Every structure is written in structure tokens, then in C-alpha cells.
Amino acid sequence: MSCSWGQNLFPVLGGQRVGTSIFTFLKIGVSARAAGMSEAVVALNQDASSIFYNPGSIAQFQQMEISASRIQWPADINYDFLSFSRQIYGRHYLGMSAGILHMAPMEETTEYLPSGTGNYFVFQDRFVGLTYGARMTDRFSFGVTVKHVQENLAGNKMNAILIDMGTFYWTGFHSLRFSAALSNFGSQAKPDGVFTKRYLDRATGDETINDKTEFTEFSPPTVFRVGTAMDVFVDRYQVLTMALQLNHPVDNSESIVLGTEYTFMKILCLRAGYKFNRDEETFSLGMGLFVPVGSMKLRVDYAYTNFIYLSDPTRLTLGLSF
């Protein structure tokens, strides 16, 4: 009885933190390859977009990497992401990443004009990040990302500098690797300026300004990820990779994520994943193709994620190694 009570307590306590962070678009996965495995990728060095999940993975790449993604989010919202990584010299690596969440201009509505005022506003979330990583030994690497994040809602802008940091470690036991990463770490932030409360004078019909209020500060969506991955089956034509990850966000309950990737002939990849202790975005499926183009390698990845209450998002990622 007490064990069952304890298992139910943590989701309840975590649920009390929902809606307490800003810049929540940073919680959206940017890679179709990662999304196909339910983002259990903190211990995988997949492509340039891996630095979004774990900056420590940047020092695991053998070639220059470029990755571009388009995410179709519910409510006609789109998210575009671009990342790049390369070895600059010796053990040192450098990467850049940028993302923008955007939608078409939306008509303003008010309490007194619920059908629209005729005025339109723009909503955008975006970030730009610079990543540095180093391979300290043949088994261990680390990385740090410094990024500028901005939200623009109808001209009200909010800015912050956030930090990601991560490690990547090969244990030496077959292909087993272990990684940990801290993402979106930084101080609280709030929009610039003040919020003006406006009311309609019922007697004259004129709009009046009643009060000006300071915006409230909130924390960024910091999340700590720790995970492990291993190629559990390998032969001349096939590789089966399994990954297990624990997510500890500041604004939600903890979750365990399981992901798998099957690769055939180093050309075709099939992926699946599941997130435990989640009410939304539970399971995901994905596939990918590797196409040699001269001395380069082109990757095309697609992922489908299951949403219960909203329309299901899809992701398409193009990657290039050279």
C-alpha cells in the first residue's frame, strides 16, 4: 500500500511545477532522428543536432556535420532548426546552432472585441548558440554551449543568456557509453518594459489606461538528462542500438525514456521510442536513409510523435557529413 502511494506521489509533486517556466519552446526536440527514439539520445553521437541535447557529443564526430530540421507543431506552428559542427584543431571542436519557432500573424482580440480588433501581432521564439567541446581522452569528452534566447510576443521582448553543458564517456565495455547533460541553465528573466492594463469606459465607450504593472520573472526550463546506450547486436549488415535515459526537468515530473534504432546495411534506419510517466507525446516512430554523394554522406530522417490531445507533430531533418 505504501509502495503504491510512493509511486503516485512523484508525478503529483512534479505536476505542481507545470507551467512555471519561460522559453518552453526549448523543450521541443529539434531532430527527427532523435525524436524517432523519443529523444533518448543524450548518450548517442548522431549528427550535428546532437549538440542540442548534449554539447559533450560534439567531440565524438569524425567529420564536419551540418543538420537542418523543420518541425510541424500543432496549431499551425512551425519550428526551424540549423546546426553545424567541426573539428578546429587537435582535440578541440566548435559548433553553432540556431532555432526559430514561428507562426503566421494573429489577429488581436480583446474582452470587448472577441471577434478581432483588426490589428495583428507577431509571435516568435528564437535562439542562437555557440558550442565548444574537447576530447580529453580517447573515452571522455565534454562540451559547453552558450546561447542567446529571445521571445517576441506582440512587441514585448524577453531576452536571456542560457548555458548547456554535457559529458560523453565510453565505458570500455563493448560499445556501452554513459552521458549526462544539463540544458537551459540560467537566471530568471522577464519581458522588457511594463504591462499596461486597459479598460473600456462603459459610459463613453473610450479606452482608458488604468494601471501599469511590472512583469513577473520566471525561470528557464532547465532539464538534467542522464543516459546510457549500447549496440546490443552488431554484424556485417545490421546494428541494433538501445538507449535508456532519465529526464529531470524543473517544471515537470521526472520521466524515463527508452529508445531503439535498427540500422540495415548502413543505409536504412528504423527507430522507435517510448516516454514513461507522460500524459502527452508518449510513443514515437521514425526512419532514416543514408545516401552517399561522392565523398559526402546525405541523411534524410523523418519522425512521427504521438500526441493524445493535440494534432501529432512531424519532423523532417536533412544532414550532411563531409
N, C-alpha and C positions, 0 to 999 in steps of 0.2 A: 504493500500500500504506500509506504513512504517512498519507495523507489519510483513508483509511478508518479507520485506528486512531485518528486525532484525533477523528473524528465520533463514535466509540463511547466515547471517554474521558469526555466531559462527562456523559452520562447515568449512567455508573458512579459518578463522583465525586458527582454530585447524589444518587444513590440512597443513598450513605453517610450523608446528612443526614436521611433519612426517620425519623420518629418521635422527633425531637429537640426538639419544641416543645410548648407548652401552649396551651390555649384554641383547639384546632384547629377548633372549630365556626365560628370567624370566617372560615375559608376557604370555607365553604358560600355559594354565591351566593344572594342574597335576592330577586331579581327575576325573574319569569317572562319578562319582555321581554328582560332581559339574558341569561338562561340560554338562550333560544332562539337567541341569537347566540354561544353558547359563552363568554359574558361578555367578548367583545372590545368593551367599551363604555367604556373609560377616556376615549375621545375623543368620546363621544356624550352629549348632554344629553337624556335620555329622559323621566324623571319624577323624583319626589321620592326614589325609591330610588337614583338615580344618585349621591347623596352618599355612599353606602356604598362605591362603587368609586372615586370621585374627588370630594372635597369642593369642588374648584375649579369643578365644573359647576353649583353652586348659583346662581351669579351669572348663569347663562345663561337662567334661567326668566323668562318674562314674566308668569306668573300664579301665584297661590297653588296649591301642589301637595300632595296627600295620596296616599299609597300604602300598601296593606296586602297582605301575602303570606302564604300558607300553603304550606309545603313538606312533602311526604310523603317522608321519608327512609327508607332501608332499616331493617329490624329494628324496625318499628312506632315509629319515632322521628319526631316532628313538630317543625317549626321555624316559629314565627310571627314576622313582622316588620312594623313600622309606622314610617312616616317622614312628615315634614311639612317644608315649606319655604315661605318667603315673603320678599318684599322689605320691609325695615323702614323704610328711607328712602334716597333717593338711590341711591348705588352699593352700599349695604350690604344684605346678605341674612342671614337666620337660619334655621336648620333644627334639627330634633330627630329622633332615630331610636332605636328600641329593638327588641331581638330576644330571643327565648327558645327554646331547644332543650329539649324535654322528652319524657318517656315515662311510661308507667304505672308505679306502684310495682313493684319487682322483689324477688323473694324471695331472701334471703341464703342462700348455700351456703358450706360450708367443706370442708376436706380430709377431715374425719371425717363430715360430714353433706352429701354431694354432692347429695342429693335435696331439700335445703332445711331450714332451721332453724325455720321458722315465723315468722321476723322478716322484715319488709320494709323496704326503703330507697328513697330518692328520689334521682334524678339530674336535675340541671338545669344548663344553661349559659345565661347571660343577659348582656346589655349594654345600657347607656343612653348615648347620645351627644348632644352639643350641637355644632352646626356654625355657623361664621361664615365668610362669603365676601364678596368685594368685586370689583366690576368696575373695574379700574384704567384701562382704555381701552376703546374700542369693540371691540377684538380680544382683549384679555387679561384674564383673571380668575384669582383664586386662592381657596383655601379651606382651613380647618383644622377638624378635628373632635377634640374631647377626649371620651373615653368611659371609663366605669367598667365593668369586666368582672368577672364572678364565676362561679366553678364551685362547685357543691354536690354532692358525692358522699357520700351516707350521713352527712351532717352535717359532713364535712370540707370546709371552705370555703377557696377561694383567690381573692384579690382583686388587681386591678391597675388602674392608670390608663394607658391607651394613647392614642396620637395618630395621626391620619391627616392627611395634607396633600397638596394637589394643585394643579395648574395647568391652565388651559384656554386654548388660543391658536388664533385664526383666522388663517391664514397670509395671506389676501387673494387666494390663487389659487383662483378659483371657490369651492367650498364646503369646501376642504381645511382640516382642523383637526388640531392636534397637541396631545397632552396627556401629562402624566406625573404619577404619584401614588405616594406611599409610605403603606402601610397597616399598622396594628397595630405601630407603633413604640413601644418602651418597655423598661423594665428587666426583669430576670428576676424570677420570682415562685415561691412555693411555698405549699402549704396551711398554714393556721394549726395550731399545736399540734405534737404528736409522734405518730409511728406506734408503736402498741403491738403487739408480737409475742405471740401467744397460742398455747400448745401444750396438747395433751391428755395428761395423765399416764396412761400405759398401765396402771399398777398400780392407781390409784384411780378412774380414769375422770373425774377432775376437770380442769377447765380451769385452767391456770396461766399467769401472766404472766411471760415470760422476759426481755424486754428492751424498752426504749423508744428509738426512733431518730428523729433529726431528718429531716424530709422534704428532698429534694434540689430545688434551684432549677433551673428551665428557662426558656428564652427564649420570648417570644410568637412567633406565626407571621408575622413581618414579611415583606412582599412589596412589591417595586418593580415598577410597571407603567408601560410607555411605549407609546403607540399613536397611530395616525392613522386618520382616517375621511374619507370623501368621498361626496357624492351623485354617482355616476358617470353616472346617467341621470335626467333630470327633464323632464317635460312637463306638460300641463294636468291629466292624470289619474293619472300614475304617478311614483313616485320609487324609485330603486334605490340603496341605500346599501351601501357596502363598508367594512369596518373590519379593520385589521391591528394586532395587539398582541403585545408581548413581556412575559412574566411572569418575574420573577427572585425566587423565594422563598428564604428562608434555610434551609428544611427539605426542599428537594427540588431536582430539576434544573430548568433553565430550560425554558420551553415557548413555542412560537409559536401564536397563536390567530388564526383567520380567521373573520369573521362577516359575514353579509349580511342585509339587510332590504328587502323589496319592499312598497311601500305603494300601494294602489289606491284612488283617489277620497277619500283621507284618511279612509277608513272601515275597510278591511281591510288587515291586515299579515300577511305570511308571512315566516318567519325560518328561518335555518339557520346552523350553525357547526361548526367542527372544531378540536380541540386536538391539535397535533402533539407528539410525544415524551411521550405519556401512555399508561400501561397501563390506565387506567380513565377513565371519563367522557370518551370520545373525541368523539363527534358529538352534536349536539342539533338539535331541531326545535321550532318554536313558531309561534303565530299570535296575532293580537290584533284586537279590534274597538273602534272609536271611536264612541261613541253620544252625540250632542248631547242634553242635558237642560236645556232653557231656555237660560240664559246660561252654563251649565256644560258640561263635556265629561267623560263617563264612559268609562273604558278598562277592558277586560277582556282579560287576557293569560294564555295557557297555554303551558307548555313541557314538553317531554319530553327527558330526557337519557339517553344510552345508558351503562349500566354492564355490564361484562363478567362480573364475579364476584359481584356483588350484585344485588338487585332494582332495577329502574330507578326513580329518583326522579321525581316530577312536581311542578310548581309552578303555582299559580294566584295571580294578582295583580289586585287591583282598584285603580284610580286615579281621582282626581277633580281636575280643573283648574277654577278659578273666580276 
